[in-house]
Amino acid sequence: LADIFESIVDVVPNHPAVVCNRALTYAELDARTNRLASTWKAQGIGPGDHIGLLLYNSTEFIEAMIAAL
């Protein structure tokens, strides 16, 4: 799924990706997910680790899900 998302970002970075409590383009969503994934990695979270998220349906939920992938 992460590879599919990245390939879409490459093709249509300025198209809307998520519209919920705000609208994000694929490029914006990609930047936000990469930043979150990097933060988790810096804290020692990596492949095989488990994370728990308690989020409402929002852009942040999508961001966290993609970052976890």
N, C-alpha and C positions, 0 to 999 in steps of 0.2 A: 504494500500500500504506500509506503513512503516513497519508493521509486516511481510509482505511478503519479503521485502528487508532484514530485520534482519534475517529471516530464511535462506535466500540464503547466507548471510555473514557467518552464522554458518556452512554451508555445504561446501562451496567452497571459503574460504577467499583469497586464492592466485590466483584465476582465474581472468583474465581481466574483469572488469566491464564496463569501459568506455574508449573509445579511440577517442580522438578528437584533441585538441591541445597538449595533452599529454595522456599517458596511466595510468590508475589507477586500482589497483586490488580492489576486493570487500572490503577487510580489510582496504585499504588506503581510499577508498571512505567513508566507515563507520566512520573511525576516523575523517575525515574532516567534514562530515555532523554533527557528534556529537559535534565537537568543535564549529561549527557555531550555532547550535541550543542552546548550552550552553551560547554562547555570547548573543544571542537574549534574552534568559531567564534572564540573569543577567541584561539586560537593561529594563526588565519589560514586554517584549513581551511574550504573552502566548496564550492559547487556546481562540479562538474567536476573537483575534486581526487580523487586516489586515496588510499585508506588501506589498510593491511594489518593484519590481525588474526590472531593465532595463539592460538586459544582452544579449550578443551575444550567438549564439550556441557554447557552450564550456563546459568543465568539470565543471566550476564554476556554470553554469546554472543548471546542474543536481544536484550538491552539494546543492545549495540553495533550489531547489524544494524538495529534500528529507529532508533537515533540517526543512523546513516549515511543512512537514507532521508530 
